[in-house]
Amino acid sequence: MPQPLPFCAHCGQKLCLSKVPIFSSLDEKDLLQIARLIAHKTYNKGEYVFREGDVLDSILIVNEGSAKAVKYTADGREQILYVLLEGDFFGETNILANQTAQYSILALKPLKLCTLKKEDFQHLLYQYPAIAVRIIEELGSRMGQLESTIKSMGVRDVDARIATLLLDYARQFGQVTPEGILIPLPISREEMANFLGVARETLSRKLRFFEDRNILRSKGSKSILLCDPRALKTLAGIAEL
């Protein structure tokens, strides 16, 4: 009978690597070996993990909490590139290509990270090629997401962009209830506006527009109830199958 994965005293749960997608192809023995190389860091909400231009010596994996990857415009406005959740990784540009950080990372919630030193991580890529394949897949997905965001900001109208974002959040975080799909928002409404490239007031006005048409309902400041997904798909330009 296989032995259960050991308890991680820092994370307060079983071996933290077991829930990280890039390590999903490894067996328990391999995970145990890698776990010995892991260090842990914690950050408070709003604290920078690193800033654009920093030189990194580790790859960082979100064990608990969430973070946002951001760049700043010349006039100081924040543009959110990605929201990073449990199991996501970052810091790969310096590890794989000897580049400085291309964006800043801030904790959205109290954050626990698992970190692997550059030399250790590069050794793992040679030892376990499947890890490298998963990283390439994830980076490709991020590139596609970023290209879609840029295209959306330049071409699609604001209604379509907001609808697409809400549908994406419904897919990732939505909880089915008798009333509809409850979406715990991973970022604030101001951050959603930054992500979409619109003013905070524009986002608020559009959400009220959707609410007046019974497409959704605000549930406080941190959740949205999606009442009519089909109408939102129509706004997003997504054809029903």
VOGU-3710 file (C-alpha; in Angstrom, 3 decimals, decimal comma):
1> mpqplpfcah> 0,000/0,000/0,000  1,464/3,442/-0,913  2,359/5,678/1,977  0,373/8,940/2,321  2,175/12,104/1,381  3,859/13,686/4,399  2,355/16,664/6,167  3,854/20,047/5,354  4,272/21,958/8,606  4,555/25,306/6,815
11> cgqklclskv> 1,532/24,945/4,534  -0,654/23,225/7,112  -1,599/20,405/4,740  -0,230/17,463/2,804  2,741/17,976/0,556  2,134/21,291/-1,195  3,711/20,206/-4,486  1,000/17,583/-4,991  -1,499/20,265/-6,073  0,817/22,111/-8,491
21> pifssldekd> -0,078/21,332/-12,140  3,494/21,517/-13,466  4,422/18,639/-11,125  1,294/16,568/-11,835  3,152/13,950/-13,890  5,473/12,996/-11,011  4,950/10,172/-8,557  5,148/10,467/-4,782  8,807/9,446/-4,628  9,810/12,194/-7,047
31> llqiarliah> 7,645/14,755/-5,240  9,356/13,890/-1,967  12,767/14,489/-3,518  11,706/17,854/-4,925  10,056/18,859/-1,645  13,456/18,842/0,041  14,492/21,685/-2,292  11,462/23,859/-1,533  11,581/26,989/0,609  8,518/28,954/1,706
41> ktynkgeyvf> 7,661/32,653/1,815  4,592/34,562/2,993  3,280/38,000/1,986  0,502/40,218/3,292  -2,285/41,577/1,113  -0,993/44,468/-1,013  2,663/43,562/-0,493  4,994/43,317/-3,494  6,560/39,924/-4,132  8,873/41,582/-6,663
51> regdvldsil> 8,839/44,586/-8,983  9,345/44,935/-12,707  13,073/45,007/-13,469  14,083/42,936/-10,436  16,523/40,060/-10,903  15,049/36,822/-9,571  16,900/33,772/-8,330  13,898/31,453/-7,864  10,716/30,269/-9,491  7,711/30,936/-7,258
61> ivnegsakav> 4,558/28,833/-6,976  1,301/29,973/-5,365  0,469/27,540/-2,598  -2,316/29,559/-0,991  -3,963/32,907/-1,712  -3,800/34,897/-4,948  -1,694/37,570/-6,619  -1,824/39,858/-9,632  0,792/40,453/-12,305  0,795/44,142/-13,259
71> kytadgreqi> 2,593/46,695/-15,411  2,367/50,455/-15,015  1,792/52,987/-17,769  3,877/56,143/-18,146  1,249/58,097/-16,191  1,256/55,550/-13,355  -1,924/53,655/-14,204  -1,991/49,962/-13,366  -2,652/47,352/-16,056  -3,363/43,860/-14,750
81> lyvllegdff> -1,917/41,135/-16,983  -2,861/38,014/-15,054  -4,478/36,898/-11,834  -2,424/34,100/-10,290  -4,175/31,478/-8,179  -3,310/28,321/-6,258  -0,952/26,143/-8,303  0,155/28,948/-10,664  3,835/29,860/-11,006  5,809/32,956/-11,941
91> getnilanqt> 9,390/34,226/-12,098  10,131/32,004/-15,067  11,608/34,730/-17,313  14,816/35,016/-15,315  14,991/31,278/-14,688  14,578/30,237/-18,324  15,862/33,213/-20,309  18,077/35,230/-17,930  15,747/38,224/-18,182  14,758/40,616/-15,440
101> aqysilalkp> 11,152/40,525/-14,239  8,803/41,717/-16,985  6,035/42,733/-14,561  5,394/43,326/-10,864  3,605/40,860/-8,571  1,382/42,010/-5,704  -0,512/39,851/-3,222  -4,292/40,133/-3,565  -4,787/38,100/-0,400  -2,424/36,799/2,278
111> lklctlkked> -0,073/34,758/0,129  1,957/31,600/0,715  4,573/30,750/-1,888  6,734/27,706/-2,517  10,090/28,696/-4,030  12,738/26,759/-5,950  16,202/28,178/-6,551  17,206/28,720/-10,165  19,936/26,067/-10,168  17,669/23,458/-8,570
121> fqhllyqypa> 14,820/24,191/-10,954  16,995/24,011/-14,061  18,310/20,644/-12,848  14,718/19,409/-12,470  13,926/20,362/-16,062  16,727/18,086/-17,295  15,751/15,310/-14,913  11,991/15,512/-15,546  11,253/16,731/-19,111  7,513/16,485/-18,427
131> iavriieelg> 7,838/19,519/-16,149  9,319/21,532/-19,005  6,432/20,468/-21,268  3,841/21,621/-18,723  5,620/24,969/-18,330  5,646/25,481/-22,105  1,920/24,699/-22,199  1,185/27,165/-19,402  3,297/29,925/-20,931  1,567/29,350/-24,256
141> srmgqlesti> -1,797/29,669/-22,536  -0,725/32,916/-20,886  0,486/34,311/-24,197  -2,844/33,476/-25,793  -4,690/35,088/-22,901  -2,578/38,235/-23,151  -3,034/38,457/-26,927  -6,787/38,016/-26,481  -6,855/40,778/-23,870  -4,919/43,191/-26,091
151> ksmgvrdvda> -7,135/42,398/-29,085  -10,254/42,769/-26,981  -9,191/46,184/-25,682  -8,573/47,462/-29,193  -11,501/45,963/-31,085  -14,412/44,758/-28,986  -16,891/47,100/-27,316  -16,938/47,537/-23,554  -20,078/45,415/-23,053  -18,434/42,467/-24,818
161> riatllldya> -15,196/42,817/-22,835  -16,993/42,922/-19,482  -19,239/40,005/-20,446  -16,237/37,923/-21,523  -14,416/38,626/-18,256  -17,446/37,686/-16,153  -17,941/34,464/-18,120  -14,277/33,622/-17,594  -14,642/34,205/-13,847  -17,830/32,118/-13,833
171> rqfgqvtpeg> -15,898/29,259/-15,434  -12,991/29,524/-12,997  -14,704/30,420/-9,722  -18,468/30,089/-10,220  -20,634/28,181/-7,766  -24,003/26,924/-9,025  -26,902/28,000/-6,770  -30,699/27,850/-7,165  -30,635/31,538/-8,140  -27,815/31,315/-10,680
181> iliplpisre> -24,016/31,168/-10,761  -22,406/32,910/-7,793  -19,017/34,376/-8,728  -16,597/35,292/-5,901  -14,563/38,000/-7,623  -10,800/37,361/-7,444  -10,047/41,087/-7,795  -11,782/44,308/-6,821  -14,033/46,242/-9,189  -11,343/48,893/-9,547
191> emanflgvar> -8,851/46,188/-10,517  -11,392/44,734/-12,963  -11,624/48,174/-14,582  -7,824/48,337/-14,793  -7,709/44,884/-16,331  -10,310/45,865/-18,944  -8,677/49,211/-19,665  -11,782/51,249/-18,757  -12,596/53,827/-16,092  -13,996/52,581/-12,782
201> etlsrklrff> -17,138/54,643/-13,402  -17,636/53,000/-16,810  -17,483/49,526/-15,283  -19,962/50,497/-12,546  -22,374/51,953/-15,118  -22,183/48,851/-17,308  -22,734/46,495/-14,360  -25,827/48,506/-13,421  -26,977/48,211/-17,049  -26,593/44,410/-16,854
211> edrnilrskg> -28,358/44,376/-13,488  -31,308/46,432/-14,769  -31,812/43,764/-17,452  -31,704/40,928/-14,896  -28,523/39,504/-16,377  -26,721/39,645/-13,041  -27,017/40,899/-9,479  -24,327/42,372/-7,274  -23,908/40,513/-3,991  -21,993/43,050/-1,958
221> sksillcdpr> -18,646/44,288/-3,239  -16,954/40,901/-3,589  -19,437/38,691/-5,452  -21,725/38,770/-8,482  -24,681/36,472/-9,120  -24,942/35,592/-12,795  -28,666/35,155/-13,456  -28,715/34,848/-17,261  -25,525/33,293/-18,697  -27,094/33,040/-22,161
231> alktlagiae> -27,648/36,806/-22,336  -24,070/37,388/-21,200  -22,790/35,043/-23,919  -24,784/36,998/-26,486  -23,159/40,239/-25,292  -19,746/38,553/-25,441  -20,392/37,374/-28,989  -20,195/33,700/-28,021  -22,450/31,473/-30,110  -24,486/28,827/-28,320
241> l> -23,820/25,252/-29,397
//
